[in-house]
Amino acid sequence: MQVKKSNLSDTKIRLTVIPTLAELKAIEEQVLIHMNEHVKVPGFREGKAPAAMIAKHADPAKLQAEFLDNAINQLYSTALESEKIRPVDQPQVSIKKFVPFTDLEFDADVEAIGDIRLADYKNIKLAKQAVKVNEKDVTAVLDSLRERAAEKKEVDRAAKDKDEVVLDFHGTDPKTKKPIVGADGKDYPLVLGSQTFIPGFEPKLIGLKPGDEKTFNIVFPKDYNVTSLQGKTVTFEVKIKKIRELDVPKLDNALVEKVSPFKTLAELKEDIKKQLKADNQTKLDRGYESELITKIANDSKVTVPAVLVDQQIERMENEERQNLTYQGKTWQEHLSEEGVTEEEHRERNRPVAEQNVKAGLILSEIAEKEKIFVTPEEADIRLQILKGQYTDPQMQSELDKPENRQSLVNQILTEKTFKKLVEYATKK
């Protein structure tokens, strides 16, 4: 078989394939054997006719179509392997010459992963930070436990700090007077002084009584999690419906037994420290890995195929849509909140998607270079651990699907590769 490789772009390749007569005859033989079960030949039992007789009695158009399909699939796969090409999309095939069963030439244009020039990752160093948990963090958790255990008594007086107010609120644009999507709430409970709402909102409610209404402007922080509201001024109309005085219990052993499985405050504090340390360690590890792969990616050369970036953007958007469903929001409401069109939203995600794809390709290349792989036993163990976390039979069945198992294998491979990179980065 002759294979000619042409680079149409940094990531698009054209393979011109010309097989030998022997290769075509071998494929024809395979097709005839397969068609033997479906072609009736007089004088022969089903499936027992010789190939020459099957060729005479088969529908010529069907025989040629099946031959072409098999030939292109087999020869294309062989060409990919011989040229060491890693495709990322289905090829566009055009037949240049075809004489049934004796002569064939075709072009296959395909997006593929180009050359990856890795940085000297073994010599990239990055120090790890130590996990810290201070008393302020522990106290914040304890205060939250006390608030949740507080007895609430409805009062008819002006709201003050540490009270819980139940309110309705409605946000509008001060210029257009149009409602702001997501800036409405009904019977919303809010503890004054908790600093859990928009900065500057809670102090505006101090001094109001049940039944009182108030209108005021709030300027959203520049780093607010909704892009369209960053630095934006919103007019809020609020109505106080209830005020509850919180009788926060004393922090002692009696409260500890009531709200936790522990008997003493010292035991609870120790457990909180362990939990906070574990959470902080996870955050630090994720941040460390992200910084490390960014350093490696910045010194590596990777041309990212556009199709992979588009697929990554689609995955990001699907996850975002799923999260919005949990929040009770539609995709269009989300776009309105962000103040962008669907196309603008996609393009805004493109730089992150490109970086994610680049990081994935680099990790895959390093895993291959380091001969890191996942054994079937490792995948089975992880799968059983995951199944133990779910009692729902449907969810357990989902985990057994080939695509989910492959996703699990990819996750383990990434973890093992990062472990090796961390060894290099921290080795003195």
PLY file of the C-alpha trace (Angstrom):
ply
format ascii 1.0
element vertex 428
property float x
property float y
property float z
element edge 427
property int vertex1
property int vertex2
end_header
0.00 0.00 0.00
1.24 3.46 -0.91
0.43 6.30 1.51
1.19 9.94 0.76
0.84 12.41 3.63
0.19 16.12 3.00
-0.21 18.84 5.63
-3.17 21.04 4.74
-2.69 23.09 7.94
-1.04 22.74 11.34
-3.72 20.26 12.38
-5.33 19.05 9.14
-3.75 16.21 7.18
-4.51 14.63 3.81
-3.72 10.97 3.33
-3.67 9.69 -0.25
-4.04 5.90 -0.15
-3.34 3.49 -3.02
-3.62 -0.20 -2.01
-2.07 -3.15 -3.84
-4.11 -5.65 -5.85
-3.37 -8.32 -3.23
-4.80 -6.11 -0.47
-7.96 -5.43 -2.49
-8.46 -9.12 -3.25
-8.09 -10.00 0.44
-10.77 -7.45 1.33
-13.03 -8.76 -1.46
-12.66 -12.25 -0.03
-13.71 -11.01 3.44
-16.77 -9.25 2.01
-17.86 -12.32 0.03
-17.52 -14.51 3.13
-19.70 -12.05 5.05
-22.30 -11.93 2.24
-22.39 -15.74 2.06
-25.02 -15.79 4.82
-27.33 -13.43 2.90
-27.00 -14.56 -0.72
-28.91 -17.59 -2.00
-26.99 -19.65 -4.55
-28.92 -22.44 -6.35
-27.60 -25.88 -5.51
-25.81 -24.82 -2.34
-26.94 -24.77 1.25
-27.06 -21.35 2.91
-23.55 -20.19 3.81
-21.82 -23.02 1.92
-21.40 -21.53 -1.58
-17.85 -20.76 -2.83
-16.78 -17.12 -3.14
-16.85 -17.14 -6.95
-20.50 -18.24 -6.99
-21.47 -15.65 -4.37
-19.90 -12.91 -6.52
-22.03 -14.01 -9.49
-25.32 -14.09 -7.61
-24.89 -11.08 -5.29
-26.45 -7.70 -6.07
-23.54 -5.91 -7.84
-24.38 -2.50 -6.36
-24.63 -3.92 -2.84
-21.41 -5.92 -3.26
-19.48 -2.89 -4.50
-20.86 -0.64 -1.74
-19.91 -3.12 0.98
-16.50 -3.66 -0.59
-15.80 0.09 -0.73
-16.94 0.61 2.85
-14.74 -2.18 4.18
-11.76 -1.22 2.01
-11.77 2.43 3.02
-12.20 1.65 6.73
-9.43 -0.96 6.82
-6.96 0.91 4.60
-7.55 4.22 6.38
-6.88 2.61 9.79
-3.70 1.02 8.45
-2.56 4.35 7.00
-3.12 6.14 10.32
-1.06 3.55 12.13
1.80 3.56 9.60
2.02 7.38 9.60
1.56 7.60 13.40
-1.39 9.99 13.07
-3.74 10.64 16.00
-7.11 11.73 14.52
-9.56 13.82 16.55
-12.50 13.74 14.13
-14.06 11.64 11.38
-12.25 11.89 8.02
-13.65 13.44 4.87
-13.11 10.82 2.20
-13.10 11.43 -1.54
-12.60 8.58 -4.00
-10.21 9.51 -6.81
-10.24 6.20 -8.71
-12.22 2.98 -8.41
-12.26 -0.08 -10.64
-14.28 -2.72 -8.76
-12.04 -5.06 -6.78
-8.84 -4.28 -8.72
-7.99 -0.59 -8.45
-8.66 2.05 -5.77
-7.30 5.44 -4.80
-8.81 7.80 -2.24
-7.98 10.89 -0.19
-8.83 11.15 3.50
-8.71 14.63 5.04
-8.66 14.52 8.83
-8.09 16.80 11.82
-5.31 15.35 13.93
-3.05 16.11 16.84
0.12 17.68 15.51
3.61 17.59 16.92
3.86 18.19 20.65
7.13 19.62 21.88
7.21 19.09 25.60
8.97 21.41 28.00
11.80 20.01 30.12
9.15 19.04 32.68
11.51 16.95 34.79
13.43 20.08 35.74
10.47 22.41 36.37
10.36 23.04 40.12
7.42 24.29 42.17
7.30 24.41 45.96
4.21 23.13 47.77
2.52 25.22 50.43
1.78 23.84 53.86
-1.85 23.48 54.89
-2.91 25.97 57.55
-6.01 26.02 59.71
-6.32 28.90 62.18
-8.62 29.40 65.15
-10.64 31.98 63.22
-11.67 29.30 60.71
-12.69 26.92 63.50
-14.63 29.67 65.29
-16.53 30.51 62.09
-17.72 26.89 61.83
-18.70 26.82 65.50
-20.62 30.11 65.13
-22.47 28.65 62.16
-23.42 25.58 64.23
-24.68 27.82 67.03
-26.80 29.89 64.61
-28.38 26.77 63.11
-29.20 25.52 66.62
-30.64 28.89 67.71
-34.26 29.18 68.82
-36.17 31.76 66.77
-38.76 34.04 68.31
-40.84 36.33 66.12
-40.78 39.92 67.41
-42.62 43.14 66.56
-39.83 45.70 66.69
-37.14 47.29 64.55
-34.58 44.88 63.12
-31.12 44.93 64.62
-27.81 43.17 64.06
-27.97 39.36 64.52
-31.74 39.26 63.87
-33.16 37.08 61.13
-35.44 39.02 58.78
-37.83 37.43 56.29
-38.27 39.69 53.28
-39.40 40.03 49.69
-37.05 41.89 47.36
-37.14 43.00 43.74
-34.21 44.41 41.74
-34.46 46.72 38.72
-32.14 48.72 36.51
-32.21 52.33 37.88
-32.07 53.77 34.34
-34.37 51.53 32.32
-36.53 50.39 35.26
-36.45 46.90 33.77
-36.30 43.91 36.15
-32.89 42.31 36.74
-33.04 38.54 36.18
-32.10 36.69 39.36
-32.52 39.76 41.61
-35.87 38.71 43.09
-36.77 36.78 46.20
-39.88 35.81 48.14
-39.96 34.98 51.86
-36.17 35.10 51.89
-34.60 34.53 55.35
-31.48 36.61 56.03
-29.45 36.95 59.24
-28.28 40.54 59.56
-24.54 40.78 60.03
-23.91 37.35 58.51
-22.33 38.95 55.41
-23.85 36.23 53.25
-25.70 38.58 50.88
-24.60 41.35 48.51
-22.14 43.66 50.30
-23.95 46.69 51.66
-27.42 45.09 51.48
-27.79 43.85 55.06
-27.08 47.20 56.82
-29.92 48.81 54.79
-32.42 46.58 56.63
-31.41 47.53 60.18
-34.10 49.66 61.82
-36.95 48.41 59.62
-40.06 46.88 61.18
-42.46 44.18 59.95
-44.52 45.64 57.11
-41.96 48.36 56.31
-40.90 48.91 52.71
-37.71 50.52 51.50
-36.04 51.33 48.17
-32.29 51.74 47.85
-29.42 51.29 45.41
-26.64 48.74 45.74
-23.44 48.69 43.68
-22.39 45.10 43.01
-18.72 44.18 43.61
-16.41 44.23 40.58
-15.57 40.56 41.18
-19.21 39.42 41.54
-19.81 35.91 40.19
-22.38 37.13 37.62
-20.41 39.00 34.96
-23.26 41.26 33.84
-23.72 42.55 37.42
-20.06 43.29 38.15
-19.81 46.93 39.22
-23.46 47.48 38.25
-25.87 49.63 40.25
-29.20 47.92 41.00
-32.28 49.45 42.62
-33.83 47.15 45.23
-37.36 47.39 46.58
-37.71 45.40 49.81
-40.56 44.57 52.12
-39.97 43.21 55.62
-42.44 40.43 56.42
-41.08 39.03 59.70
-38.36 39.69 62.22
-37.05 36.85 64.33
-34.84 37.23 67.34
-32.26 34.48 67.55
-31.54 32.96 70.92
-28.10 31.59 70.14
-27.15 28.81 72.56
-23.99 28.83 74.63
-21.07 26.95 73.17
-20.55 24.11 75.64
-20.52 20.34 75.87
-24.32 20.17 76.06
-24.64 21.92 72.69
-21.91 19.73 71.22
-23.85 16.56 72.11
-27.00 18.10 70.60
-25.54 19.08 67.21
-22.77 16.51 66.68
-21.74 12.90 67.42
-19.14 14.14 69.93
-19.40 14.60 73.69
-16.98 17.44 74.35
-16.15 20.77 72.74
-12.50 19.75 72.48
-13.42 16.67 70.42
-15.63 18.73 68.11
-12.91 21.34 67.59
-10.38 18.65 66.75
-12.76 17.12 64.19
-13.47 20.53 62.64
-9.72 21.13 62.31
-9.29 17.78 60.57
-12.15 18.48 58.17
-10.91 21.99 57.39
-7.39 20.68 56.90
-8.61 18.00 54.49
-10.70 20.54 52.55
-7.83 23.03 52.42
-5.42 20.29 51.35
-7.70 19.35 48.45
-7.95 22.99 47.35
-4.19 23.44 47.64
-3.54 20.24 45.66
-5.90 21.30 42.85
-4.35 24.76 42.77
-0.83 23.32 42.81
-1.59 20.93 39.94
-3.16 23.75 37.93
-0.13 25.99 38.45
2.27 23.17 37.63
0.60 22.15 34.37
0.36 25.84 33.39
4.13 26.22 33.86
4.73 23.11 31.74
2.23 24.23 29.08
3.79 27.70 28.83
7.14 26.11 27.94
5.64 23.47 25.61
4.57 23.83 22.00
1.16 22.37 21.13
-1.06 23.23 18.18
-4.58 22.55 19.43
-7.08 21.23 16.84
-10.12 23.52 16.66
-12.51 20.55 16.77
-11.20 19.54 20.21
-11.69 23.08 21.50
-15.26 23.14 20.18
-15.96 19.80 21.86
-14.53 21.12 25.15
-16.69 24.26 24.93
-19.73 22.06 24.37
-18.88 19.97 27.46
-18.42 23.14 29.53
-21.76 24.51 28.37
-23.57 21.22 29.01
-22.25 21.21 32.58
-23.28 24.84 32.98
-26.78 24.08 31.67
-27.07 21.18 34.13
-26.13 23.43 37.04
-28.67 26.03 35.90
-31.37 23.34 35.88
-30.61 22.63 39.54
-30.95 26.37 40.24
-34.29 26.57 38.42
-32.95 28.87 35.69
-33.22 28.60 31.92
-30.28 28.96 29.55
-31.81 32.15 28.10
-32.19 33.67 31.57
-28.54 32.94 32.23
-27.46 34.61 28.98
-29.59 37.64 29.88
-27.95 37.83 33.31
-24.53 37.72 31.69
-25.58 40.24 29.06
-24.21 38.14 26.18
-25.48 36.29 23.13
-25.04 32.54 22.77
-22.15 33.04 20.34
-20.48 35.59 22.65
-20.83 33.15 25.54
-19.11 30.42 23.51
-16.28 32.69 22.45
-15.78 33.87 26.02
-15.24 30.22 27.02
-12.78 29.57 24.17
-9.51 30.65 25.92
-10.25 28.42 28.94
-11.28 25.55 26.66
-8.06 25.90 24.63
-5.98 25.86 27.81
-7.83 22.78 29.11
-7.35 20.90 25.83
-3.68 21.88 25.69
-3.16 20.67 29.26
-4.91 17.39 28.46
-2.76 16.75 25.39
0.41 17.52 27.35
-0.59 15.18 30.18
-1.36 12.44 27.67
2.02 12.93 25.98
3.84 12.85 29.32
1.96 9.69 30.36
3.08 8.00 27.14
6.67 9.22 27.54
6.78 8.05 31.19
5.07 4.75 30.26
2.24 5.44 32.72
-0.86 3.33 32.20
-3.94 2.08 34.05
-4.35 -1.64 34.64
-7.79 -3.30 34.42
-7.45 -4.14 38.14
-6.98 -0.46 39.04
-10.08 0.48 37.06
-12.10 -2.35 38.67
-11.11 -1.28 42.20
-12.02 2.36 41.56
-15.31 1.29 39.97
-16.24 -0.82 43.00
-15.44 2.09 45.33
-17.71 4.36 43.30
-20.48 1.77 43.26
-20.24 1.56 47.05
-21.08 5.27 47.22
-24.35 4.83 45.32
-27.29 2.68 46.37
-29.35 3.57 43.30
-29.27 0.54 40.92
-29.70 2.84 37.91
-26.63 4.86 38.87
-24.62 1.70 39.43
-25.70 0.51 35.99
-24.57 3.83 34.48
-21.10 3.30 35.92
-20.80 0.01 34.00
-21.26 1.69 30.61
-18.09 1.56 28.45
-17.92 5.35 28.04
-18.12 5.91 31.80
-15.50 3.25 32.46
-13.21 4.94 29.92
-13.80 8.28 31.64
-12.80 6.65 34.93
-9.64 5.22 33.34
-8.75 8.69 32.00
-9.24 10.17 35.47
-6.92 7.59 37.08
-4.33 8.12 34.34
-4.42 11.89 34.96
-3.98 11.34 38.72
-1.00 9.03 38.18
0.61 11.43 35.72
0.20 14.36 38.10
1.73 12.27 40.87
4.83 11.72 38.72
5.03 15.43 37.83
4.74 16.42 41.49
7.65 14.06 42.27
9.80 15.85 39.71
8.66 19.33 40.77
9.38 18.80 44.48
12.51 16.70 44.18
15.56 18.50 45.56
0 1
1 2
2 3
3 4
4 5
5 6
6 7
7 8
8 9
9 10
10 11
11 12
12 13
13 14
14 15
15 16
16 17
17 18
18 19
19 20
20 21
21 22
22 23
23 24
24 25
25 26
26 27
27 28
28 29
29 30
30 31
31 32
32 33
33 34
34 35
35 36
36 37
37 38
38 39
39 40
40 41
41 42
42 43
43 44
44 45
45 46
46 47
47 48
48 49
49 50
50 51
51 52
52 53
53 54
54 55
55 56
56 57
57 58
58 59
59 60
60 61
61 62
62 63
63 64
64 65
65 66
66 67
67 68
68 69
69 70
70 71
71 72
72 73
73 74
74 75
75 76
76 77
77 78
78 79
79 80
80 81
81 82
82 83
83 84
84 85
85 86
86 87
87 88
88 89
89 90
90 91
91 92
92 93
93 94
94 95
95 96
96 97
97 98
98 99
99 100
100 101
101 102
102 103
103 104
104 105
105 106
106 107
107 108
108 109
109 110
110 111
111 112
112 113
113 114
114 115
115 116
116 117
117 118
118 119
119 120
120 121
121 122
122 123
123 124
124 125
125 126
126 127
127 128
128 129
129 130
130 131
131 132
132 133
133 134
134 135
135 136
136 137
137 138
138 139
139 140
140 141
141 142
142 143
143 144
144 145
145 146
146 147
147 148
148 149
149 150
150 151
151 152
152 153
153 154
154 155
155 156
156 157
157 158
158 159
159 160
160 161
161 162
162 163
163 164
164 165
165 166
166 167
167 168
168 169
169 170
170 171
171 172
172 173
173 174
174 175
175 176
176 177
177 178
178 179
179 180
180 181
181 182
182 183
183 184
184 185
185 186
186 187
187 188
188 189
189 190
190 191
191 192
192 193
193 194
194 195
195 196
196 197
197 198
198 199
199 200
200 201
201 202
202 203
203 204
204 205
205 206
206 207
207 208
208 209
209 210
210 211
211 212
212 213
213 214
214 215
215 216
216 217
217 218
218 219
219 220
220 221
221 222
222 223
223 224
224 225
225 226
226 227
227 228
228 229
229 230
230 231
231 232
232 233
233 234
234 235
235 236
236 237
237 238
238 239
239 240
240 241
241 242
242 243
243 244
244 245
245 246
246 247
247 248
248 249
249 250
250 251
251 252
252 253
253 254
254 255
255 256
256 257
257 258
258 259
259 260
260 261
261 262
262 263
263 264
264 265
265 266
266 267
267 268
268 269
269 270
270 271
271 272
272 273
273 274
274 275
275 276
276 277
277 278
278 279
279 280
280 281
281 282
282 283
283 284
284 285
285 286
286 287
287 288
288 289
289 290
290 291
291 292
292 293
293 294
294 295
295 296
296 297
297 298
298 299
299 300
300 301
301 302
302 303
303 304
304 305
305 306
306 307
307 308
308 309
309 310
310 311
311 312
312 313
313 314
314 315
315 316
316 317
317 318
318 319
319 320
320 321
321 322
322 323
323 324
324 325
325 326
326 327
327 328
328 329
329 330
330 331
331 332
332 333
333 334
334 335
335 336
336 337
337 338
338 339
339 340
340 341
341 342
342 343
343 344
344 345
345 346
346 347
347 348
348 349
349 350
350 351
351 352
352 353
353 354
354 355
355 356
356 357
357 358
358 359
359 360
360 361
361 362
362 363
363 364
364 365
365 366
366 367
367 368
368 369
369 370
370 371
371 372
372 373
373 374
374 375
375 376
376 377
377 378
378 379
379 380
380 381
381 382
382 383
383 384
384 385
385 386
386 387
387 388
388 389
389 390
390 391
391 392
392 393
393 394
394 395
395 396
396 397
397 398
398 399
399 400
400 401
401 402
402 403
403 404
404 405
405 406
406 407
407 408
408 409
409 410
410 411
411 412
412 413
413 414
414 415
415 416
416 417
417 418
418 419
419 420
420 421
421 422
422 423
423 424
424 425
425 426
426 427
